[in-house]
């Protein structure tokens, strides 16, 4: 996840308009124990739309895919709570 975070940061630096890259950065922060940084991205993007889909749903799909692959983190419950529909 650290390498994924580095790649995401490079991508964002190259083209900051590509907000979807931040989904990878949020996962990187989450799985490397940087909850505050991950939370900031989740809150920033959760209600925005990308390709007619809410980032909230994209984040949750990513978490589901990781968990299905056996990759978990204790803070995923906090993410799910944070991303609940208002």
PyMOL Python script that loads the backbone (N, CA, C, O; Angstrom):
from pymol import cmd

cmd.read_pdbstr("""\
ATOM      1  N   UNK A   1       0.814  -1.203   0.000  1.00  0.00           N
ATOM      2  CA  UNK A   1       0.000   0.000   0.000  1.00  0.00           C
ATOM      3  C   UNK A   1       0.855   1.263   0.000  1.00  0.00           C
ATOM      4  O   UNK A   1       0.433   2.301  -0.511  1.00  0.00           O
ATOM      5  N   UNK A   2       2.047   1.177   0.568  1.00  0.00           N
ATOM      6  CA  UNK A   2       2.933   2.341   0.552  1.00  0.00           C
ATOM      7  C   UNK A   2       3.329   2.697  -0.882  1.00  0.00           C
ATOM      8  O   UNK A   2       3.332   3.870  -1.254  1.00  0.00           O
ATOM      9  N   UNK A   3       3.663   1.680  -1.688  1.00  0.00           N
ATOM     10  CA  UNK A   3       4.034   1.942  -3.080  1.00  0.00           C
ATOM     11  C   UNK A   3       2.844   2.473  -3.872  1.00  0.00           C
ATOM     12  O   UNK A   3       3.007   3.341  -4.729  1.00  0.00           O
ATOM     13  N   UNK A   4       1.660   1.962  -3.592  1.00  0.00           N
ATOM     14  CA  UNK A   4       0.458   2.468  -4.261  1.00  0.00           C
ATOM     15  C   UNK A   4       0.233   3.932  -3.910  1.00  0.00           C
ATOM     16  O   UNK A   4      -0.175   4.726  -4.757  1.00  0.00           O
ATOM     17  N   UNK A   5       0.500   4.282  -2.663  1.00  0.00           N
ATOM     18  CA  UNK A   5       0.364   5.674  -2.235  1.00  0.00           C
ATOM     19  C   UNK A   5       1.344   6.583  -2.949  1.00  0.00           C
ATOM     20  O   UNK A   5       0.998   7.693  -3.352  1.00  0.00           O
ATOM     21  N   UNK A   6       2.577   6.102  -3.103  1.00  0.00           N
ATOM     22  CA  UNK A   6       3.583   6.893  -3.821  1.00  0.00           C
ATOM     23  C   UNK A   6       3.162   7.102  -5.267  1.00  0.00           C
ATOM     24  O   UNK A   6       3.288   8.207  -5.796  1.00  0.00           O
ATOM     25  N   UNK A   7       2.667   6.061  -5.905  1.00  0.00           N
ATOM     26  CA  UNK A   7       2.223   6.170  -7.296  1.00  0.00           C
ATOM     27  C   UNK A   7       1.043   7.134  -7.405  1.00  0.00           C
ATOM     28  O   UNK A   7       0.974   7.930  -8.341  1.00  0.00           O
ATOM     29  N   UNK A   8       0.119   7.063  -6.451  1.00  0.00           N
ATOM     30  CA  UNK A   8      -1.042   7.962  -6.465  1.00  0.00           C
ATOM     31  C   UNK A   8      -0.602   9.412  -6.296  1.00  0.00           C
ATOM     32  O   UNK A   8      -1.113  10.300  -6.979  1.00  0.00           O
ATOM     33  N   UNK A   9       0.328   9.652  -5.405  1.00  0.00           N
ATOM     34  CA  UNK A   9       0.818  11.024  -5.209  1.00  0.00           C
ATOM     35  C   UNK A   9       1.474  11.563  -6.468  1.00  0.00           C
ATOM     36  O   UNK A   9       1.301  12.735  -6.803  1.00  0.00           O
ATOM     37  N   UNK A  10       2.219  10.730  -7.165  1.00  0.00           N
ATOM     38  CA  UNK A  10       2.833  11.155  -8.429  1.00  0.00           C
ATOM     39  C   UNK A  10       1.761  11.473  -9.465  1.00  0.00           C
ATOM     40  O   UNK A  10       1.863  12.463 -10.189  1.00  0.00           O
ATOM     41  N   UNK A  11       0.737  10.633  -9.533  1.00  0.00           N
ATOM     42  CA  UNK A  11      -0.347  10.862 -10.480  1.00  0.00           C
ATOM     43  C   UNK A  11      -1.089  12.160 -10.190  1.00  0.00           C
ATOM     44  O   UNK A  11      -1.420  12.909 -11.109  1.00  0.00           O
ATOM     45  N   UNK A  12      -1.347  12.422  -8.934  1.00  0.00           N
ATOM     46  CA  UNK A  12      -2.036  13.652  -8.543  1.00  0.00           C
ATOM     47  C   UNK A  12      -1.167  14.863  -8.845  1.00  0.00           C
ATOM     48  O   UNK A  12      -1.666  15.891  -9.303  1.00  0.00           O
ATOM     49  N   UNK A  13       0.127  14.745  -8.591  1.00  0.00           N
ATOM     50  CA  UNK A  13       1.034  15.853  -8.894  1.00  0.00           C
ATOM     51  C   UNK A  13       1.071  16.128 -10.398  1.00  0.00           C
ATOM     52  O   UNK A  13       1.162  17.282 -10.819  1.00  0.00           O
ATOM     53  N   UNK A  14       1.002  15.072 -11.203  1.00  0.00           N
ATOM     54  CA  UNK A  14       1.024  15.209 -12.653  1.00  0.00           C
ATOM     55  C   UNK A  14      -0.265  15.833 -13.172  1.00  0.00           C
ATOM     56  O   UNK A  14      -0.231  16.683 -14.062  1.00  0.00           O
ATOM     57  N   UNK A  15      -1.402  15.415 -12.618  1.00  0.00           N
ATOM     58  CA  UNK A  15      -2.700  15.930 -13.081  1.00  0.00           C
ATOM     59  C   UNK A  15      -3.682  16.005 -11.913  1.00  0.00           C
ATOM     60  O   UNK A  15      -4.461  15.076 -11.700  1.00  0.00           O
ATOM     61  N   UNK A  16      -3.651  17.105 -11.153  1.00  0.00           N
ATOM     62  CA  UNK A  16      -4.511  17.241  -9.977  1.00  0.00           C
ATOM     63  C   UNK A  16      -6.012  17.164 -10.281  1.00  0.00           C
ATOM     64  O   UNK A  16      -6.808  16.926  -9.373  1.00  0.00           O
ATOM     65  N   UNK A  17      -6.400  17.358 -11.518  1.00  0.00           N
ATOM     66  CA  UNK A  17      -7.822  17.306 -11.873  1.00  0.00           C
ATOM     67  C   UNK A  17      -8.365  15.875 -11.852  1.00  0.00           C
ATOM     68  O   UNK A  17      -9.580  15.677 -11.836  1.00  0.00           O
ATOM     69  N   UNK A  18      -7.498  14.898 -11.853  1.00  0.00           N
ATOM     70  CA  UNK A  18      -7.917  13.498 -11.854  1.00  0.00           C
ATOM     71  C   UNK A  18      -8.198  13.033 -10.416  1.00  0.00           C
ATOM     72  O   UNK A  18      -7.398  12.321  -9.808  1.00  0.00           O
ATOM     73  N   UNK A  19      -9.345  13.453  -9.899  1.00  0.00           N
ATOM     74  CA  UNK A  19      -9.661  13.166  -8.496  1.00  0.00           C
ATOM     75  C   UNK A  19      -9.787  11.671  -8.201  1.00  0.00           C
ATOM     76  O   UNK A  19      -9.602  11.253  -7.058  1.00  0.00           O
ATOM     77  N   UNK A  20     -10.096  10.869  -9.206  1.00  0.00           N
ATOM     78  CA  UNK A  20     -10.253   9.435  -8.983  1.00  0.00           C
ATOM     79  C   UNK A  20      -8.982   8.810  -8.419  1.00  0.00           C
ATOM     80  O   UNK A  20      -9.046   7.792  -7.729  1.00  0.00           O
ATOM     81  N   UNK A  21      -7.835   9.408  -8.707  1.00  0.00           N
ATOM     82  CA  UNK A  21      -6.567   8.882  -8.196  1.00  0.00           C
ATOM     83  C   UNK A  21      -6.559   8.913  -6.669  1.00  0.00           C
ATOM     84  O   UNK A  21      -5.896   8.100  -6.025  1.00  0.00           O
ATOM     85  N   UNK A  22      -7.292   9.847  -6.107  1.00  0.00           N
ATOM     86  CA  UNK A  22      -7.331   9.963  -4.651  1.00  0.00           C
ATOM     87  C   UNK A  22      -7.996   8.758  -3.993  1.00  0.00           C
ATOM     88  O   UNK A  22      -7.797   8.523  -2.801  1.00  0.00           O
ATOM     89  N   UNK A  23      -8.784   7.990  -4.749  1.00  0.00           N
ATOM     90  CA  UNK A  23      -9.362   6.781  -4.155  1.00  0.00           C
ATOM     91  C   UNK A  23      -8.245   5.798  -3.785  1.00  0.00           C
ATOM     92  O   UNK A  23      -8.308   5.137  -2.749  1.00  0.00           O
ATOM     93  N   UNK A  24      -7.237   5.712  -4.633  1.00  0.00           N
ATOM     94  CA  UNK A  24      -6.085   4.854  -4.339  1.00  0.00           C
ATOM     95  C   UNK A  24      -5.267   5.412  -3.185  1.00  0.00           C
ATOM     96  O   UNK A  24      -4.754   4.663  -2.353  1.00  0.00           O
ATOM     97  N   UNK A  25      -5.151   6.721  -3.143  1.00  0.00           N
ATOM     98  CA  UNK A  25      -4.397   7.350  -2.062  1.00  0.00           C
ATOM     99  C   UNK A  25      -5.105   7.123  -0.727  1.00  0.00           C
ATOM    100  O   UNK A  25      -4.453   6.845   0.280  1.00  0.00           O
ATOM    101  N   UNK A  26      -6.419   7.240  -0.711  1.00  0.00           N
ATOM    102  CA  UNK A  26      -7.172   7.004   0.526  1.00  0.00           C
ATOM    103  C   UNK A  26      -6.951   5.577   1.034  1.00  0.00           C
ATOM    104  O   UNK A  26      -6.731   5.363   2.226  1.00  0.00           O
ATOM    105  N   UNK A  27      -7.011   4.608   0.126  1.00  0.00           N
ATOM    106  CA  UNK A  27      -6.767   3.214   0.524  1.00  0.00           C
ATOM    107  C   UNK A  27      -5.355   3.042   1.062  1.00  0.00           C
ATOM    108  O   UNK A  27      -5.139   2.347   2.054  1.00  0.00           O
ATOM    109  N   UNK A  28      -4.407   3.674   0.406  1.00  0.00           N
ATOM    110  CA  UNK A  28      -3.025   3.595   0.865  1.00  0.00           C
ATOM    111  C   UNK A  28      -2.892   4.145   2.276  1.00  0.00           C
ATOM    112  O   UNK A  28      -2.277   3.525   3.144  1.00  0.00           O
ATOM    113  N   UNK A  29      -3.474   5.312   2.494  1.00  0.00           N
ATOM    114  CA  UNK A  29      -3.417   5.901   3.842  1.00  0.00           C
ATOM    115  C   UNK A  29      -4.099   5.000   4.866  1.00  0.00           C
ATOM    116  O   UNK A  29      -3.570   4.777   5.955  1.00  0.00           O
ATOM    117  N   UNK A  30      -5.265   4.488   4.516  1.00  0.00           N
ATOM    118  CA  UNK A  30      -6.003   3.632   5.444  1.00  0.00           C
ATOM    119  C   UNK A  30      -5.176   2.415   5.846  1.00  0.00           C
ATOM    120  O   UNK A  30      -5.034   2.112   7.030  1.00  0.00           O
ATOM    121  N   UNK A  31      -4.637   1.730   4.857  1.00  0.00           N
ATOM    122  CA  UNK A  31      -3.944   0.477   5.133  1.00  0.00           C
ATOM    123  C   UNK A  31      -2.507   0.658   5.622  1.00  0.00           C
ATOM    124  O   UNK A  31      -1.839  -0.322   5.950  1.00  0.00           O
ATOM    125  N   UNK A  32      -2.032   1.889   5.672  1.00  0.00           N
ATOM    126  CA  UNK A  32      -0.717   2.146   6.278  1.00  0.00           C
ATOM    127  C   UNK A  32      -0.872   2.888   7.604  1.00  0.00           C
ATOM    128  O   UNK A  32       0.090   3.449   8.129  1.00  0.00           O
ATOM    129  N   UNK A  33      -2.099   2.885   8.141  1.00  0.00           N
ATOM    130  CA  UNK A  33      -2.322   3.446   9.479  1.00  0.00           C
ATOM    131  C   UNK A  33      -2.383   4.954   9.556  1.00  0.00           C
ATOM    132  O   UNK A  33      -2.157   5.532  10.619  1.00  0.00           O
ATOM    133  N   UNK A  34      -2.682   5.594   8.450  1.00  0.00           N
ATOM    134  CA  UNK A  34      -2.756   7.065   8.439  1.00  0.00           C
ATOM    135  C   UNK A  34      -4.230   7.492   8.339  1.00  0.00           C
ATOM    136  O   UNK A  34      -4.646   8.117   7.363  1.00  0.00           O
ATOM    137  N   UNK A  35      -4.996   7.142   9.364  1.00  0.00           N
ATOM    138  CA  UNK A  35      -6.436   7.351   9.372  1.00  0.00           C
ATOM    139  C   UNK A  35      -6.833   8.796   9.086  1.00  0.00           C
ATOM    140  O   UNK A  35      -7.742   9.032   8.290  1.00  0.00           O
ATOM    141  N   UNK A  36      -6.182   9.756   9.708  1.00  0.00           N
ATOM    142  CA  UNK A  36      -6.582  11.157   9.527  1.00  0.00           C
ATOM    143  C   UNK A  36      -6.462  11.599   8.066  1.00  0.00           C
ATOM    144  O   UNK A  36      -7.317  12.327   7.562  1.00  0.00           O
ATOM    145  N   UNK A  37      -5.414  11.164   7.402  1.00  0.00           N
ATOM    146  CA  UNK A  37      -5.245  11.510   5.988  1.00  0.00           C
ATOM    147  C   UNK A  37      -6.284  10.802   5.129  1.00  0.00           C
ATOM    148  O   UNK A  37      -6.847  11.402   4.213  1.00  0.00           O
ATOM    149  N   UNK A  38      -6.537   9.549   5.416  1.00  0.00           N
ATOM    150  CA  UNK A  38      -7.555   8.796   4.671  1.00  0.00           C
ATOM    151  C   UNK A  38      -8.926   9.437   4.876  1.00  0.00           C
ATOM    152  O   UNK A  38      -9.671   9.646   3.918  1.00  0.00           O
ATOM    153  N   UNK A  39      -9.246   9.741   6.110  1.00  0.00           N
ATOM    154  CA  UNK A  39     -10.540  10.345   6.447  1.00  0.00           C
ATOM    155  C   UNK A  39     -10.751  11.652   5.694  1.00  0.00           C
ATOM    156  O   UNK A  39     -11.849  11.919   5.206  1.00  0.00           O
ATOM    157  N   UNK A  40      -9.715  12.459   5.599  1.00  0.00           N
ATOM    158  CA  UNK A  40      -9.828  13.742   4.891  1.00  0.00           C
ATOM    159  C   UNK A  40     -10.219  13.523   3.427  1.00  0.00           C
ATOM    160  O   UNK A  40     -11.036  14.267   2.886  1.00  0.00           O
ATOM    161  N   UNK A  41      -9.647  12.520   2.795  1.00  0.00           N
ATOM    162  CA  UNK A  41      -9.988  12.235   1.394  1.00  0.00           C
ATOM    163  C   UNK A  41     -11.408  11.693   1.285  1.00  0.00           C
ATOM    164  O   UNK A  41     -12.167  12.099   0.404  1.00  0.00           O
ATOM    165  N   UNK A  42     -11.762  10.785   2.172  1.00  0.00           N
ATOM    166  CA  UNK A  42     -13.137  10.256   2.147  1.00  0.00           C
ATOM    167  C   UNK A  42     -14.149  11.381   2.281  1.00  0.00           C
ATOM    168  O   UNK A  42     -15.132  11.429   1.541  1.00  0.00           O
ATOM    169  N   UNK A  43     -13.910  12.285   3.222  1.00  0.00           N
ATOM    170  CA  UNK A  43     -14.843  13.394   3.430  1.00  0.00           C
ATOM    171  C   UNK A  43     -14.853  14.364   2.256  1.00  0.00           C
ATOM    172  O   UNK A  43     -15.904  14.888   1.887  1.00  0.00           O
ATOM    173  N   UNK A  44     -13.691  14.600   1.675  1.00  0.00           N
ATOM    174  CA  UNK A  44     -13.589  15.513   0.532  1.00  0.00           C
ATOM    175  C   UNK A  44     -14.384  15.016  -0.675  1.00  0.00           C
ATOM    176  O   UNK A  44     -15.034  15.804  -1.363  1.00  0.00           O
ATOM    177  N   UNK A  45     -14.331  13.722  -0.926  1.00  0.00           N
ATOM    178  CA  UNK A  45     -14.875  13.192  -2.171  1.00  0.00           C
ATOM    179  C   UNK A  45     -16.202  12.456  -2.063  1.00  0.00           C
ATOM    180  O   UNK A  45     -16.878  12.285  -3.077  1.00  0.00           O
ATOM    181  N   UNK A  46     -16.595  12.019  -0.892  1.00  0.00           N
ATOM    182  CA  UNK A  46     -17.706  11.063  -0.774  1.00  0.00           C
ATOM    183  C   UNK A  46     -18.988  11.478  -1.480  1.00  0.00           C
ATOM    184  O   UNK A  46     -19.711  10.617  -1.979  1.00  0.00           O
ATOM    185  N   UNK A  47     -19.288  12.759  -1.536  1.00  0.00           N
ATOM    186  CA  UNK A  47     -20.532  13.209  -2.164  1.00  0.00           C
ATOM    187  C   UNK A  47     -20.345  13.690  -3.597  1.00  0.00           C
ATOM    188  O   UNK A  47     -21.312  14.071  -4.256  1.00  0.00           O
ATOM    189  N   UNK A  48     -19.112  13.675  -4.079  1.00  0.00           N
ATOM    190  CA  UNK A  48     -18.850  14.067  -5.465  1.00  0.00           C
ATOM    191  C   UNK A  48     -19.116  12.882  -6.384  1.00  0.00           C
ATOM    192  O   UNK A  48     -19.180  11.733  -5.948  1.00  0.00           O
ATOM    193  N   UNK A  49     -19.267  13.190  -7.655  1.00  0.00           N
ATOM    194  CA  UNK A  49     -19.570  12.164  -8.648  1.00  0.00           C
ATOM    195  C   UNK A  49     -18.410  11.999  -9.619  1.00  0.00           C
ATOM    196  O   UNK A  49     -17.758  12.967 -10.010  1.00  0.00           O
ATOM    197  N   UNK A  50     -18.172  10.749  -9.998  1.00  0.00           N
ATOM    198  CA  UNK A  50     -17.171  10.417 -11.017  1.00  0.00           C
ATOM    199  C   UNK A  50     -17.821   9.410 -11.960  1.00  0.00           C
ATOM    200  O   UNK A  50     -18.256   8.343 -11.527  1.00  0.00           O
ATOM    201  N   UNK A  51     -17.889   9.740 -13.228  1.00  0.00           N
ATOM    202  CA  UNK A  51     -18.530   8.862 -14.219  1.00  0.00           C
ATOM    203  C   UNK A  51     -19.922   8.412 -13.766  1.00  0.00           C
ATOM    204  O   UNK A  51     -20.259   7.229 -13.809  1.00  0.00           O
ATOM    205  N   UNK A  52     -20.707   9.380 -13.338  1.00  0.00           N
ATOM    206  CA  UNK A  52     -22.098   9.163 -12.930  1.00  0.00           C
ATOM    207  C   UNK A  52     -22.249   8.266 -11.699  1.00  0.00           C
ATOM    208  O   UNK A  52     -23.314   7.694 -11.469  1.00  0.00           O
ATOM    209  N   UNK A  53     -21.194   8.149 -10.924  1.00  0.00           N
ATOM    210  CA  UNK A  53     -21.225   7.323  -9.716  1.00  0.00           C
ATOM    211  C   UNK A  53     -20.650   8.138  -8.564  1.00  0.00           C
ATOM    212  O   UNK A  53     -19.654   8.842  -8.736  1.00  0.00           O
ATOM    213  N   UNK A  54     -21.262   8.048  -7.408  1.00  0.00           N
ATOM    214  CA  UNK A  54     -20.739   8.753  -6.234  1.00  0.00           C
ATOM    215  C   UNK A  54     -19.429   8.104  -5.792  1.00  0.00           C
ATOM    216  O   UNK A  54     -19.279   6.882  -5.808  1.00  0.00           O
ATOM    217  N   UNK A  55     -18.493   8.956  -5.399  1.00  0.00           N
ATOM    218  CA  UNK A  55     -17.239   8.429  -4.869  1.00  0.00           C
ATOM    219  C   UNK A  55     -17.510   7.541  -3.656  1.00  0.00           C
ATOM    220  O   UNK A  55     -16.795   6.563  -3.436  1.00  0.00           O
ATOM    221  N   UNK A  56     -18.530   7.870  -2.869  1.00  0.00           N
ATOM    222  CA  UNK A  56     -18.902   7.056  -1.713  1.00  0.00           C
ATOM    223  C   UNK A  56     -19.037   5.581  -2.143  1.00  0.00           C
ATOM    224  O   UNK A  56     -18.522   4.680  -1.481  1.00  0.00           O
ATOM    225  N   UNK A  57     -19.732   5.361  -3.249  1.00  0.00           N
ATOM    226  CA  UNK A  57     -19.941   3.994  -3.730  1.00  0.00           C
ATOM    227  C   UNK A  57     -18.652   3.368  -4.251  1.00  0.00           C
ATOM    228  O   UNK A  57     -18.421   2.171  -4.079  1.00  0.00           O
ATOM    229  N   UNK A  58     -17.827   4.170  -4.877  1.00  0.00           N
ATOM    230  CA  UNK A  58     -16.534   3.676  -5.379  1.00  0.00           C
ATOM    231  C   UNK A  58     -15.651   3.238  -4.206  1.00  0.00           C
ATOM    232  O   UNK A  58     -15.030   2.176  -4.247  1.00  0.00           O
ATOM    233  N   UNK A  59     -15.604   4.065  -3.169  1.00  0.00           N
ATOM    234  CA  UNK A  59     -14.819   3.710  -1.974  1.00  0.00           C
ATOM    235  C   UNK A  59     -15.313   2.397  -1.372  1.00  0.00           C
ATOM    236  O   UNK A  59     -14.513   1.531  -1.019  1.00  0.00           O
ATOM    237  N   UNK A  60     -16.623   2.255  -1.256  1.00  0.00           N
ATOM    238  CA  UNK A  60     -17.182   1.044  -0.659  1.00  0.00           C
ATOM    239  C   UNK A  60     -16.928  -0.182  -1.533  1.00  0.00           C
ATOM    240  O   UNK A  60     -16.650  -1.264  -1.016  1.00  0.00           O
ATOM    241  N   UNK A  61     -17.020  -0.021  -2.839  1.00  0.00           N
ATOM    242  CA  UNK A  61     -16.708  -1.138  -3.746  1.00  0.00           C
ATOM    243  C   UNK A  61     -15.251  -1.572  -3.592  1.00  0.00           C
ATOM    244  O   UNK A  61     -14.945  -2.765  -3.587  1.00  0.00           O
ATOM    245  N   UNK A  62     -14.356  -0.588  -3.464  1.00  0.00           N
ATOM    246  CA  UNK A  62     -12.936  -0.913  -3.267  1.00  0.00           C
ATOM    247  C   UNK A  62     -12.736  -1.698  -1.971  1.00  0.00           C
ATOM    248  O   UNK A  62     -12.025  -2.702  -1.952  1.00  0.00           O
ATOM    249  N   UNK A  63     -13.365  -1.236  -0.891  1.00  0.00           N
ATOM    250  CA  UNK A  63     -13.239  -1.937   0.388  1.00  0.00           C
ATOM    251  C   UNK A  63     -13.781  -3.360   0.288  1.00  0.00           C
ATOM    252  O   UNK A  63     -13.171  -4.304   0.791  1.00  0.00           O
ATOM    253  N   UNK A  64     -14.933  -3.504  -0.367  1.00  0.00           N
ATOM    254  CA  UNK A  64     -15.519  -4.836  -0.528  1.00  0.00           C
ATOM    255  C   UNK A  64     -14.589  -5.762  -1.303  1.00  0.00           C
ATOM    256  O   UNK A  64     -14.423  -6.925  -0.938  1.00  0.00           O
ATOM    257  N   UNK A  65     -13.984  -5.250  -2.370  1.00  0.00           N
ATOM    258  CA  UNK A  65     -13.067  -6.066  -3.178  1.00  0.00           C
ATOM    259  C   UNK A  65     -11.839  -6.477  -2.368  1.00  0.00           C
ATOM    260  O   UNK A  65     -11.390  -7.621  -2.449  1.00  0.00           O
ATOM    261  N   UNK A  66     -11.302  -5.548  -1.593  1.00  0.00           N
ATOM    262  CA  UNK A  66     -10.137  -5.877  -0.767  1.00  0.00           C
ATOM    263  C   UNK A  66     -10.495  -6.920   0.286  1.00  0.00           C
ATOM    264  O   UNK A  66      -9.754  -7.879   0.502  1.00  0.00           O
ATOM    265  N   UNK A  67     -11.634  -6.724   0.934  1.00  0.00           N
ATOM    266  CA  UNK A  67     -12.046  -7.688   1.959  1.00  0.00           C
ATOM    267  C   UNK A  67     -12.307  -9.065   1.351  1.00  0.00           C
ATOM    268  O   UNK A  67     -11.976 -10.086   1.953  1.00  0.00           O
ATOM    269  N   UNK A  68     -12.895  -9.089   0.170  1.00  0.00           N
ATOM    270  CA  UNK A  68     -13.142 -10.363  -0.510  1.00  0.00           C
ATOM    271  C   UNK A  68     -11.825 -11.078  -0.806  1.00  0.00           C
ATOM    272  O   UNK A  68     -11.764 -12.308  -0.823  1.00  0.00           O
ATOM    273  N   UNK A  69     -10.774 -10.291  -1.040  1.00  0.00           N
ATOM    274  CA  UNK A  69      -9.454 -10.853  -1.304  1.00  0.00           C
ATOM    275  C   UNK A  69      -8.696 -11.175  -0.008  1.00  0.00           C
ATOM    276  O   UNK A  69      -7.548 -11.619  -0.043  1.00  0.00           O
ATOM    277  N   UNK A  70      -9.357 -10.945   1.133  1.00  0.00           N
ATOM    278  CA  UNK A  70      -8.729 -11.255   2.415  1.00  0.00           C
ATOM    279  C   UNK A  70      -7.882 -10.142   2.984  1.00  0.00           C
ATOM    280  O   UNK A  70      -7.120 -10.361   3.926  1.00  0.00           O
ATOM    281  N   UNK A  71      -8.003  -8.957   2.432  1.00  0.00           N
ATOM    282  CA  UNK A  71      -7.215  -7.813   2.892  1.00  0.00           C
ATOM    283  C   UNK A  71      -8.119  -6.918   3.734  1.00  0.00           C
ATOM    284  O   UNK A  71      -9.061  -6.309   3.225  1.00  0.00           O
ATOM    285  N   UNK A  72      -7.819  -6.850   5.016  1.00  0.00           N
ATOM    286  CA  UNK A  72      -8.653  -6.080   5.929  1.00  0.00           C
ATOM    287  C   UNK A  72      -7.801  -5.160   6.797  1.00  0.00           C
ATOM    288  O   UNK A  72      -6.575  -5.268   6.841  1.00  0.00           O
ATOM    289  N   UNK A  73      -8.484  -4.262   7.478  1.00  0.00           N
ATOM    290  CA  UNK A  73      -7.842  -3.349   8.419  1.00  0.00           C
ATOM    291  C   UNK A  73      -8.889  -2.990   9.466  1.00  0.00           C
ATOM    292  O   UNK A  73     -10.069  -2.862   9.139  1.00  0.00           O
ATOM    293  N   UNK A  74      -8.479  -2.827  10.707  1.00  0.00           N
ATOM    294  CA  UNK A  74      -9.448  -2.499  11.754  1.00  0.00           C
ATOM    295  C   UNK A  74     -10.243  -1.208  11.497  1.00  0.00           C
ATOM    296  O   UNK A  74     -11.367  -1.072  11.980  1.00  0.00           O
ATOM    297  N   UNK A  75      -9.677  -0.280  10.755  1.00  0.00           N
ATOM    298  CA  UNK A  75     -10.354   1.003  10.525  1.00  0.00           C
ATOM    299  C   UNK A  75     -11.381   0.964   9.393  1.00  0.00           C
ATOM    300  O   UNK A  75     -12.030   1.976   9.127  1.00  0.00           O
ATOM    301  N   UNK A  76     -11.544  -0.173   8.722  1.00  0.00           N
ATOM    302  CA  UNK A  76     -12.534  -0.203   7.645  1.00  0.00           C
ATOM    303  C   UNK A  76     -13.943   0.025   8.185  1.00  0.00           C
ATOM    304  O   UNK A  76     -14.793   0.570   7.480  1.00  0.00           O
ATOM    305  N   UNK A  77     -14.198  -0.380   9.414  1.00  0.00           N
ATOM    306  CA  UNK A  77     -15.515  -0.116  10.012  1.00  0.00           C
ATOM    307  C   UNK A  77     -15.745   1.383  10.144  1.00  0.00           C
ATOM    308  O   UNK A  77     -16.859   1.865   9.936  1.00  0.00           O
ATOM    309  N   UNK A  78     -14.691   2.122  10.490  1.00  0.00           N
ATOM    310  CA  UNK A  78     -14.809   3.584  10.586  1.00  0.00           C
ATOM    311  C   UNK A  78     -15.100   4.197   9.223  1.00  0.00           C
ATOM    312  O   UNK A  78     -15.869   5.152   9.114  1.00  0.00           O
ATOM    313  N   UNK A  79     -14.486   3.649   8.193  1.00  0.00           N
ATOM    314  CA  UNK A  79     -14.721   4.152   6.836  1.00  0.00           C
ATOM    315  C   UNK A  79     -16.180   3.926   6.454  1.00  0.00           C
ATOM    316  O   UNK A  79     -16.848   4.830   5.951  1.00  0.00           O
ATOM    317  N   UNK A  80     -16.661   2.724   6.696  1.00  0.00           N
ATOM    318  CA  UNK A  80     -18.060   2.415   6.358  1.00  0.00           C
ATOM    319  C   UNK A  80     -19.027   3.336   7.092  1.00  0.00           C
ATOM    320  O   UNK A  80     -20.021   3.781   6.518  1.00  0.00           O
ATOM    321  N   UNK A  81     -18.745   3.618   8.343  1.00  0.00           N
ATOM    322  CA  UNK A  81     -19.592   4.525   9.122  1.00  0.00           C
ATOM    323  C   UNK A  81     -19.529   5.944   8.536  1.00  0.00           C
ATOM    324  O   UNK A  81     -20.550   6.620   8.417  1.00  0.00           O
ATOM    325  N   UNK A  82     -18.347   6.371   8.181  1.00  0.00           N
ATOM    326  CA  UNK A  82     -18.139   7.708   7.628  1.00  0.00           C
ATOM    327  C   UNK A  82     -18.858   7.884   6.289  1.00  0.00           C
ATOM    328  O   UNK A  82     -19.328   8.976   5.971  1.00  0.00           O
ATOM    329  N   UNK A  83     -18.940   6.817   5.517  1.00  0.00           N
ATOM    330  CA  UNK A  83     -19.508   6.893   4.181  1.00  0.00           C
ATOM    331  C   UNK A  83     -21.011   6.597   4.121  1.00  0.00           C
ATOM    332  O   UNK A  83     -21.594   6.575   3.038  1.00  0.00           O
ATOM    333  N   UNK A  84     -21.628   6.372   5.259  1.00  0.00           N
ATOM    334  CA  UNK A  84     -23.067   6.118   5.262  1.00  0.00           C
ATOM    335  C   UNK A  84     -23.807   7.268   4.607  1.00  0.00           C
ATOM    336  O   UNK A  84     -23.401   8.427   4.695  1.00  0.00           O
ATOM    337  N   UNK A  85     -24.894   6.923   3.954  1.00  0.00           N
ATOM    338  CA  UNK A  85     -25.741   7.963   3.340  1.00  0.00           C
ATOM    339  C   UNK A  85     -26.255   8.872   4.445  1.00  0.00           C
ATOM    340  O   UNK A  85     -26.575   8.408   5.540  1.00  0.00           O
ATOM    341  N   UNK A  86     -26.334  10.177   4.156  1.00  0.00           N
ATOM    342  CA  UNK A  86     -26.840  11.106   5.188  1.00  0.00           C
ATOM    343  C   UNK A  86     -28.313  10.872   5.494  1.00  0.00           C
ATOM    344  O   UNK A  86     -28.887  11.566   6.333  1.00  0.00           O
TER     345      UNK A  86
END
""", "prot")
cmd.dss("prot")
cmd.show_as("cartoon", "prot")
cmd.util.cbc("prot")
cmd.orient("prot")
